[in-house]
Amino acid sequence: MIRKKQPLFVHPNRPLAQFTDVLHEVWQLPVLEDKRGQHIEAHYEFNGQICTLRCYSRVIRAGVDSGPVMLYFPWYGGKSTQLYKLFNVAKGWRCVGIDVFSTREDFRAILSSALGSQYAYALAMRMTAEQIHAVHNAHKRVGAIGFSFGANVLSAYVSQGLELPDAVVSIEGGDILETALQTKYRKHDVDPQTLAVLNREPGILPIQKPITGKAASLSAAVINDTDTIVLGQSALWGNAAHKMHISGRHFRTPFLKQAKIRLFIRNHCEELLVGY
């Protein structure tokens, strides 16, 4: 018997808040710490059930005190350690992972509801701000690498006009709204009610604007010209100071071209984080 596919991002049985309201709520939450690292946790109700979602900031590699810091933002369901292994760009740098998919339960919570997705983006953006500010307060430079979902977090973060990192790298980062409305995620359908609400109220998703000005001058982008999963990559990152165009499948192609992408990232980040 073939099991019926469950739709993704199911709409809650109450109206969804605007994303800016969710972000404001998350901005008031304290930064906590446990043996796994710093984290921010949000508690929210979804269809009568209280859910808890955490975003962690973990040190992947300690590096040297005098060197720059690199933040890693993985793809949907991925781990920052996986992204680090793919694109470890420089020895001696301190590397920090930003994770909202810490456990299988976290992944299911984010994937199963539109509300969980809202909080995931908000938590990741808040933790980004915390880490960038902490590094700058230590009088060091910081770069950020995002792949797919992680790159979406970075474009949403930059669009809020928040404290910028000193280097930004987007790998296949696209338009969240366009992607949700026009594609299927790994052959799963997005909940029709969620799609209907998105058409009427796009503000329930993070605001993303094409990068311009200082943000563009700090950015490098790997753009997949034939991607059918994450759309709108060129529209968002077309003004990046450095661009690398690839073609192929969303996940497989960056893995196959990881050596070239790693060199592309290294050159960009060394220029901005070391050669100043």
C-alpha positions, -999 to +999 in steps of 0.1 A: +000+000+000+014+034-010+012+059+018-003+093+009+022+121+009+019+146+037+019+182+026+047+205+038+043+237+058+007+230+071-012+261+080-021+264+117-058+267+128-053+304+135-041+333+113-003+335+108+014+365+121+035+388+098+071+377+098+083+410+112+061+404+143+076+369+147+111+384+143+103+411+169+092+385+193+123+364+188+145+394+192+133+397+228+144+362+238+175+356+259+206+339+246+211+307+266+241+284+270+245+246+275+272+221+269+264+221+231+269+259+228+248+291+228+212+288+218+180+308+215+147+289+220+112+298+211+080+283+224+048+285+202+015+268+199+006+249+168-029+235+166-032+230+203+003+217+208+031+236+225+063+234+204+099+243+212+124+252+186+161+261+192+188+277+172+223+268+182+256+285+177+284+259+180+321+261+176+332+237+149+369+247+150+385+269+176+411+284+153+435+311+165+425+341+186+439+366+162+422+352+130+389+359+114+357+340+121+335+321+096+298+314+102+283+283+084+245+282+076+235+248+061+208+237+037+173+226+047+177+197+071+215+199+069+240+205+097+267+232+098+294+205+103+284+190+069+287+224+052+320+230+069+334+197+056+324+207+021+337+242+022+365+245+048+381+275+033+411+283+055+432+267+082+435+285+114+402+304+112+376+300+139+345+283+124+311+285+140+279+267+129+244+281+131+219+253+133+182+252+135+180+215+124+198+203+155+177+171+158+154+151+137+125+165+158+136+200+150+136+192+113+101+177+115+088+207+134+101+231+109+091+211+079+056+202+091+042+237+097+043+272+083+046+285+119+076+264+125+093+277+094+086+313+105+103+307+138+132+289+122+140+318+100+136+343+128+158+323+152+185+319+127+185+356+119+186+366+156+216+342+162+233+357+131+231+392+146+244+379+180+274+362+165+283+391+141+281+416+169+302+395+193+330+391+167+330+428+159+331+436+196+362+415+198+377+437+170+378+408+145+363+402+111+336+377+103+324+360+072+292+340+066+286+311+042+251+299+035+239+271+013+203+270+000+182+276+032+213+290+048+218+315+020+181+324+022+187+333+059+215+355+049+196+374+022+167+379+046+191+391+073+208+416+049+174+429+038+166+439+074+194+464+074+211+447+104+248+448+113+266+433+083+293+406+084+326+415+066+321+389+038+290+371+026+288+340+004+255+327-010+255+292-025+222+287-044+203+312-023+170+322-038+136+338-033+117+321-005+083+333-017+089+324-053+103+290-044+073+282-021+047+293-047+062+276-077+081+245-068+079+213-049+104+205-022+119+171-029+087+161-047+064+170-017+035+194-022+033+225-001+000+227+018-027+244-004-040+265+024-005+278+031+000+286-006-033+305-007-023+326+023+011+333+008-006+346-024-027+370-003-001+379+024+035+374+013+046+393+044+043+361+065+077+351+050+110+369+055+115+400+034+142+396+008+155+424-014+181+423-041+214+431-025+228+466-032+254+490-019+277+478+008+261+444+011+267+438-026+303+448-024+308+423+005+290+394-013+300+365-035+273+342-050+272+308-065+242+309-088+227+278-103+212+289-137+191+257-141+180+251-106+144+239-103+142+239-065+154+273-054+143+301-077+152+337-081+189+334-074+200+359-100+174+384-090+186+384-054+223+381-059+229+396-094+247+426-079+272+406-059+308+417-063+318+382-073+296+356-090+301+320-101+275+304-124+269+267-123+242+244-140+227+212-128+208+197-099+203+218-068+221+195-043+243+173-065+260+200-086+276+220-057+289+186-043+304+178-077+320+212-081+330+216-045+367+221-052+360+250-076+334+265-052+358+262-023+385+281-042+359+307-052+349+312-015+385+312-003+396+339-027+366+361-018+369+357+019+407+361+021+404+393+002+379+408+027+388+391+059+426+389+057+438+412+029+427+445+044 
